[in-house]
Every structure is written in C-alpha cells, then in structure tokens.
Amino acid sequence: MSSCIGGNNSETGVIRLQDIDSSFERLDDKLYARPVYHDSIQLGEVYIYTLTAKDKLHEIQHIDSLSAHSILFGVRAYADYNSDGLKDLLIVYGTGARGGNTLNYLFTQRKLNADKVVFEYVRGSWYPPNLHFDTSTGMIESTMLHGGVTFVDYKIIGDSLVEQGGTEVTGDDKWVIRIHYKIDSIGSRVELRRDSAYDDYENFFTR
C-alpha cells in the first residue's frame, strides 16, 4: 500500500467540476474522493481532489494498491475518528460473516498547511470489522458478529490502532453472558467482570 501527494497520474490531474460523474464522492465543501475497484486483480485505489475557486478539481493524493474483494469498495464514512477536529476516511474493502461484518481501511486526515491535507493509513485498521467512533468513550469500537458478538475498543496511538479492551457476548437459548475485559500495559487481556441477563430466545446480544 502506498500513498503519494501530487497530480502526477495521467488518468487524473485537473478535472472540471461540471465533468464529474457518479464515481466521485463529495466529502465536504472542498474535498472529493473517487474510489476505483479493479475486480480482476482485487485491488482498489482512491483519488483525493480539492476544489478550487474556479470550479476545478485538483488531485492532491492517490492512495493505491489497496487489497480489496468487494464491489462495495468505496468511502464508507467521512468522520473524526481520533478527536482532533479533522474528518478521516473509512474505506470499505470487503465483507465477512455473510455480509454482517464490513471490513475497512482507516485513513486519518492531517493538515500539511492551510490549504493542503493528506490522509495517512492507520496500521491494523484492516482487521477489526464494523468500525465506528463511540462519542461516549472517545474510542473506536469494532462490533464483530459471529456465533455471538464481540465489542472491541481501540485508540489510535502513533500510526496504529491499539486495542484497549472490550466485551465478549455469548449465550444459549435463555441466557446472555457478557465478559468485560481490558488490555494491560504489557498487552495481556485482563478480565474485569462477568454478568448475565435472561434472554428467553430474544438474542439480546448487546453490551
């Protein structure tokens, strides 16, 4: 996976706003993204553009060589995932669990100067499914669907997604069991507590 800044790709460069098609996704007033999925080689790429005062889109970044295995490849969310006031890119590259788990790459936005930004890959974000930012905890939560549900909390530390703790939810026909844990300073899982709830076939798999 590589990421470069500049309009040096012959396919892109400068595009008039009036000429864009449905493959372009408007992120905000100035930024646009154009995801491209190559099914035959299962790779994706994303072109990032900025809108100038003359209604022209200038390519500012090309994110290429993203392993992908779904025609759903594209921008899933444009939101702040690290509480720095800048919106980040969550890019879908595949699914699992019969479509229940959405797999993503997360790229955080960084300002280079007043007029230019760059999106930087968060290492480890390709693995945990269904990522979203939990405003109540200030962490990124992954909800993994399997025979039960596992909720995992992450923080971005440096350039990586680092697990902080979570909750494993399992059960039988009548009871739901929750195991709450944290990750200690040496990276080991430490169980905090267990609790249970009477379910009676309702499949109440929540935290």
N, C-alpha and C positions, 0 to 999 in steps of 0.2 A: 504494500500500500504506500503510495507516495502522494505528496501534496505540494503543489508549486503555485507561486503567485505570478500573475502576468498573463497577457493575452497572446501567448506565443503559439496557440493551437490554431491550425489553419481552418478548422471547422467552425471556430467561434470568432473571437475578436470583438468587433463592434457591430451591434445589431440595432436597427431602428425599432422603437417600441411598437410601432404600428405593424411590424412584420412578425411579431412573435406569435406562436401558436399555443395549443393546449398543453404542450410538453413543458412549458415554463410554469413555475410555481412562484407566485408573488409572496415573499416573506414579510416585507414591510414596505414603507414608502420608498425606500431606496434599493433594497436588495431583492434579487430574483435568483431562483435556482432552476437548473434544467437537468433532471436525472436522466440517464441513458442506460438501459439494460441490454446486454448482449447475451441473448438466450443460448446461442450456440456454444459459447465458451464460459457461460455462467460467471460473467464479470459485470460489474456496474461502475459507472463514473458519474460525477456530479460537477456541473459547471456553475460557478457563482458569478453573478453580474451585479454591477452597481448602476443605478440610473443617473444620468447626468441631466443638467438643466435643459439640454437640447433634445430631450426625449430619446436618448440613445443609451443602449445597454453596453457597458464595457466589461469584458471578462476580467475578473480580478483573481480568480482562483480556479484551479482544475484539480479535483480530487479523483484520482484514478485507481485502477487495479483493486477494486473492492470485490471480494468474493461474494457472489450472490446466487440464489437459486429460487427466485420467485419473480413472476411478472409483476408483483406488487411493489417491486423495488422503487423507492422514492422517498421523499421527505414525509415522515410521519408526524413530526411535531417541530415547531419553532418556538422554544420557550427557554426560560432561565433555569438551568439545572445545577448551578453552583452559587446562586445568590450573590452574583457580582453585578447585577443590573443589566447584563448583556444577554440577549437571547441566543440559544445554542441550537444546533441541528441534530435531530434524531432521525436517522435514515434506516428505513426498513430494508433488510436484505433477504429475509426468509421467514418461514413459519415452522412450528413443530406442534406436537400433541394434537394432530388432526386439525390444525389451524388455530388452536386455542392459545398457543404461545407465539408471540411475534418477536422475531429476532432483529436486533438493531445495532447500528454503529452510532456512537455519540461523539459529536464534534463540538467543542466549546469555542465560543467566539472571543477573540482578543483584538483589541484596538492597536493598530500599529501607529496611527497618528489620527488627527481629527477627521480625516477623510477616508482612511483605508482600514479594513479589518481583515482578519484571517481566521479560518476555522481549523482547530487543531484536534486531532484524534485523541480520544480518551482510551488509553490502553485497558484491555479487559472488558470493554463495554459490549463486545460482540457476543459474549456468552450468556449473561443473565437476560431472560425474556421479559417482555411487557414492562419496560422501564417507564417510570413517571416520577415527577418530583412531588414529595409529600411536604406540603407547606407547614403542617403541624409539627413535624420533626426536623425539618430543614435538611432531610436526606433524600437520596434517590432510592425508590423502592422498586424491587423486582417481584412480580407475582408469578410464580411458576406453577402451572397446572400439571398434575399427574394423577395418581390414584387419590391423592388429597390435594392440598395446596401448601406451598412454601412461600412465605414472605421474607425477603432478604433486604436489609437496609445497607446502603452504600454511601460513601462520601468520595468526592474527588480529592485525592491527595497527590500533589505534584501533577503528573500527567496520567495517573492511573485511577481506576475505580477500585476502591478498597472496601471490603466487607466489614461492617460494624456489628452486625447482629441480625436477629430475625425471629420468626415464629414458624414452626412446623405444625401443620394442622392435618390430623388423620382421624379416622373414626371407623365405627362399624355401623350396623343398621340403626342403632339407637343413641350412640354417644359420640360426641366430638371431643377429641383430646388435642390440647394445644401445648406445645413445648416451646418456651421462650428462652432464647439464649443470647449471649454476647460474644464478641471476639476479643480476647485479652491482648495484652501488649506483646506477646510472643506469637500471636496468630492462632492460638488454640481456641476451640469452641468451649464456652463455659455455660452450663445450663443455669438459668436463673430461677425458673419455677415451671410448674405444670398446673394446668387446670382443665376442667372438663365441663361439658354442657349437654344436657339431654336433648337429643336431636329428633328422634322418632321419625326417621326417614325424610327429614327436611333438607338434608345435605347443607347444613349451616356452616360452611367452611369459610369463616372469617376470622380476623384477628381478635 
